[in-house]
Amino acid sequence: MPALVIYDSNYGNTKIIAEAMARNLGPEAKAVAVQDYKPEPMSGLEVLIVGAPIIAWRPTARIKEFLSGLKPGQLATVKAASFDTRMNIKLSGDGAGKIAKYLKRAGANLIAEPQGFIVKGKEGPLASGEEERAEQWARDMASRLGLV
């Protein structure tokens, strides 16, 4: 599988963003909720995108647990990116940046700046245009990497 988007979602907003990305990363890409992800060797994986909503200025506990389980060097051949969903307030935190640090520690080559996608209020919905912005972000990565 060339591309995988692993995400956590509390109210469905992050799931919408993750699925939008997967649809635009190539025909074999898929989005998988972190609780449904079955740890498997990541051989053959070219691109890994990880995302979560921000809870108390950080990514969710489930995503942190997944990321903490990555071994140093495990993602040495993988290109990676990170995202979060957040409210549009100054003190929302930077979950995507924290996710990126975990990916880098596991050896991934970060191929895009961490992205935050805006939700209206704690439970959403997504702000207007955010799903389309996620699709474009993924299309740009896929094009640069020759996945499509």
N, C-alpha and C positions, 0 to 999 in steps of 0.2 A: 504494500500500500504506500503510495508516494506521499500522501498528505493526510494528517489527522488533526482534528480540532478537539481538544479535551476541555470541557467546561463544567462549571457548577452554576446552578440557577435556582434562586429562591422563588421568584414570582413569574418566571418564564421569559423575562427580557433578555437575559444572557443567552438562553437557549436560542432565541430568535436570531441574535447576532451570530452565534456559533454556526447555526445552520445556514445562514446567509453566506458566511465565509466558505463553508464546505462546498456549497453549490458552485462556487466560483474558483475553486482551487484545482479543478480538473475532474474528470469522470470517475476516478477511483477514490477521491477524497471522501471522508466521512466525519461527522460530528458525533462525539460520544460523551454522555454525561459521566462525570468522574466516578460516580457511584456504580456505574455500569461497566466501567473500564476494567477489563481483565488483564492484569499485568502479563505482558508477553515480550519476548525479545523484540527490540525495535529495529532489527535488521531489515533493510529494505525501505525503512521510513526515511523520506527525504525532508519533509517539512512537518514540524510540530508547532501548533498554535495552542496556547493555554490561556483560558480566561475565566473570570469569576466576578460576581458583584463585590463591591467594597462593603465590608461589615466592620464597623469600628476602625476605620482608616486602613484596613488590611484586606487581603483576599480571604475568602471563606476558609474555615478549618479543614474542610474536605480537600480543597485544592492544595492547601499547605501540607497536608498529610501526603498527598500524591507527590508533590514536589520534594518533600523531605526524603521520600523513598528512592529518589534518583541517586545513583552512585556517581562519584566523580569520574568524568570521562565517558559515562554511559551514552551521552548524546554527541560524542565527538564528530560524528559524520552527519549530524542532523542540523538543518537550518531551522531557526525557531523565531517565534514572535509571541507577544503577549498582549492581552487586552483586559479591560475591566468595564463594568457598567457602573455608572455613578450619577448622583444628582449633580446639577450644575451649581455647586456652591464652592467657595474657596477652600473650605476645610474638609473636603470630601475624602482626601487621602489619595495615595497613588498605588493602588493594588497592582496595576499593570507593571509598574516599575519594580515592585517587589518580586513579582512572578519572573520578570526578566532576569533578576539577579540569581534566582534559583536555577533557571535554565542555563545561564552562563556558567555557574558553578558545576553543572553536570556536563560541561564541555560544549554546549550548543553554540553554533555560530548565529548570533542575532542578526536578522536580515531586515528588520524594520524597527522604528522607534515604537515603544509601548504606546498603545492607544486607549483612550477612554471614550466610551460611548454613553451618551446622556439619556437618563430616564427622568420622567416628570414625577417627582415625589418618590417616596420610599418604595412603593410597589409598582411604579410605572404608570402608564405605558412608556415605551420609548419615545423620545422627542422626535418630532417630524424630521425625516431625512436620515435618521441614524442607521436604519437597516440598509438603505442604499449606500451610505458611506462605508459600511462594513463590506458590502459586496464589492465596491470599487477598490477598497484597500486590499482585499483578497485577490481580485483580478490583477491588480498591479504587481503583487508578489508572484502570482502564478505566471504572468507574462515574463517578468525578469528572470524567473527560474526555468522557463521553458516547460511548464507543466501543462499548458493548454496550447 
